[in-house]
Amino acid sequence: MSTPPDAPLPSPSLVAGLRLAERLNRNLWTLTAAYLAIGLLWLTLGAGLVQLVGVPTPAAAQRLMGLEAACFILVSALAIHL
């Protein structure tokens, strides 16, 4: 009786490509988590941070504290995965 031949080994470029895809996927989740953390910090601590920095005018502080900036960060973090 003869034994069946072993399965061919995948090419090194395929293995390297799969490793790269795995690293990118892992880093993508890390980047998304960082974006979400920044957005949540801005929503919760934004007013205190703006006062700590010392924004010169109330209008400038209002622009900085707008929810648009925090929402943009949160939405862009989720859009990374689309």
Order of alpha helices (4+ residues) and beta strands (2+ residues): alpha-alpha-alpha
